[in-house]
Amino acid sequence: MTNVHDNILGLIGNTPLVKLNKVTKEIPATVYAKLESYNPGHSTKDRIAIHIIEAAERKGLLKPGSTVVETTSGNTGFSIAMVCIIKGYKCILAVSDKTKQEKIAYLKALGATVYICPANVAADDPKSYYEVAKRVAAETPNSIYINQYFNELNIDAHYQTTGPEIWKQTEGKITHLIACTGTGGTLSGSAKFLKEQNPNIKVIGVDASGSILKSFHETGEIHKEDIHPYQIEGMGKNLIPGALLFDEIDEFVRVNDEMSAYRTREIALKEAIMGGYTTGAVTQGLLQYANSHPFSKDDVVVAIFPDHGSRYITKVYSDTWMAEQGFINNGVHNYNEIYKTELIK
Ligand SMILES: Cc1ncc(COP(=O)(O)O)c(C=O)c1O
């Protein structure tokens, strides 16, 4: 029997690469998207959820009925909830109030208990989702705290899976790896593996406008003046994650909410790939990088598309939401040309 699994967790990893043919056509290189939405939990976070939980099992920290606690913008929570169902654990998640209702509904549909915490408070504020998750884990007997921002196993999950997959899929021809950084685990682990195979591979991190990761990479200092609220979920930070290996990254580019939203919708319309908001962000980051770093036709770029667009229907894929942000008809981009909805009268 082929492609038959004992349970849903058997489908984690081995995600496809798909060539981008239109959105990045001004770049002479071959650009592949690694579609992490093909994981059963529809995001790259399935990889870390199973890796960290199984490591805790091996250490004897989890037994049936134990609790797994985490802070998450949604995707990690979904993946942890999925793993917990199959393995018989309780799942408690602290999320930011920036998280859309449908993402919270997804988490609850998978049986998770969800605490909603204010997004725009300092990371060390007792109300922040980091502090709430820490407190719940400390107060719950037989629990583990995944702590994806500071857990080396987050990096290791991608070192063991995502990196080797990309190397094999491109037959070692990859020249550039680009990904959005939230915890930094995806890019750090994949980059570490790939640079061990070929130290010449260029690694590009994509940071959000409003986050401190890019300026920290460049100066080694935290620039608090860079911090401001932004809409993209899952990337950028107001703290320095331990799961981000800055030395593995050659350069950061910073993208804004508007261009990332535009690019997300363009990818759906032109490539028929319906990705999440950071799918647009990473592609926008690549196009910005290409402005100052010319590519050759022999270059092979892999861009990681972290999750599926179904979680953003009322956000980037909503004309109403786009208009509320001032992203439609703003005089810079003629969005209506592209996103026009025909009303049948
Ligand atoms: C939608 C989305 N994109 C990108 C990322 C960034 O991945 P990483 O945390 O591995 O840096 C995340 C992480 O939460 C995410 O949820």
The ligand as a Gaussian input file, in Angstrom:
#p B3LYP/6-31G(d) Opt

LIG

0 1
 C        1.887000      32.772000       8.838000
 C        3.285000      32.677000       9.321000
 N        4.283000      33.018000       8.499000
 C        5.568000      32.983000       8.890000
 C        5.926000      32.593000      10.156000
 C        7.370000      32.616000      10.539000
 O        7.929000      31.371000      10.816000
 P        9.016000      31.213000      11.939000
 O        8.327000      31.374000      13.263000
 O        9.554000      29.833000      11.767000
 O       10.043000      32.265000      11.735000
 C        4.920000      32.235000      11.049000
 C        5.249000      31.900000      12.422000
 O        4.478000      31.988000      13.350000
 C        3.564000      32.265000      10.629000
 O        2.560000      31.933000      11.462000

